[in-house]
């Protein structure tokens, strides 16, 4: 197996590119895919201060690594979700990554700083854990970016993630969610710009990036996500990708290119008319935003152990 | 296992309806689903003369049976595609069905009447067989309906078919194909109205209809379709349906309800500007229509045996 570029020994085969690569030219390919996503979708500009949402997993650490490599000023923000040992371990991976590279990592602990955790929030709000978690993370990343003077929040969503979410939204033809599924959300009053620079890389590629770059990451999936529909959508797309390499990339990228523009108008109209949350000031269609409602319910609820929730975790495919 | 309606012994479970049915109430459910499709999409009106495209398979014979049962004047049209024994056998099923019910069946033989067959057309035009077949059938059903004074052509596409085609078109975000994927195509100059009354029934349900109604049908799949992408799409959707019964129906029906209207405008514009084929008079954007080009190439080509083509059959997912 030889590298397509230099004919040296290859370490990875990428069927959708119909080629094999040595570490050096695999790194080059990954960098180019990220640069292309950043350029095509106008994600970042020179001088941007980027806040990277890091979880300790392969995607977010690869993203932070790539952005620093590409010359961006990028700090990390880790949110301790209080999901038992999984959370304790995942913080360790983030902290070691930052320390070894002298990067700045901010840490928010839901339990210490806000008085709740995700298992408790799921129970208190009767949301599925992935929903309570997504709402929490979106709010805290947004507010931390605005307070810290960051111009952009970057998240590690990869091609598999985006394709699976797109598939879920497509299976329901949820027009509102489809219209919002973009690799860039521009800044609006009360919201920072949000970007997903890894949308052109698969999760196999981000894993290989970490392994070949000696980045240690948490391999386990979140115990609360087990069995959610999102994983079923990934499996279905992977079965098709095996038969026809490249299907996943064209599914996602053709959607962005051809379908998003058709859906764009309706969404913009829907976004006007947002007021401010009377408690935290965040934009919301209601008097009190969904995050503040979640915090109120969750902090009043007695703590719920992870094991109590993980078994009955369900959906979580939307975003 | 008891029938949901009468509590008598049930013979079939339908997870997406979360219920079991005895033969009588299963028939009632099928009739109601077909009536609802006909009504919701304004497919047929009293007095319509319907030409049913029959292949000898479960779907088209169930459709013919259902339309006659529901009181429509429906004749059958069978096209002998020249796919070896498969074609010979499939005609037999259609003829016996018609004879037993004193229904009128018209038969066109590609080889005898037009001088080619599908394996030869696939080779001569370098199309995948499903593409040569689809083009041939569309043209011949359209022209037979117009010449025979039929107001509508009805085809046996079921929910699984439509969902799989929709999935394929969605994976590519082929906007033009998506815009055209409707359960009813209205009559236009040179084209009869075309309807798919079985879009609310799955292929398991049409098979059960035939078995319980003692309709003998050809069970084998067309040997030229083996391995096409369409079957991969069906398998992927079935895997998701098993986890979440009802997903397939909501995928297709929500598309028709929510997405088709958004896509409709572009398609209408694209359809104007059709001229007439200088050979057959059919509407076409070119001087000679695709069907006449296929006939010309295929009739000049020496006959190709089925076995020569079936092995390398590929795609065919679009329509």
Interface residues (C-beta under 8 A of the other chain):
Chain A: X170 X171 X172 X173 X175 X229 X232 X233 X235 X236 X237 X239 X240 X243 X244 X247 X250 X251 X254 X255 X257 X258 X259 X262 X263
Chain B: X170 X171 X172 X173 X175 X229 X232 X233 X235 X236 X237 X239 X240 X243 X244 X247 X250 X251 X254 X255 X257 X258 X259 X262 X263
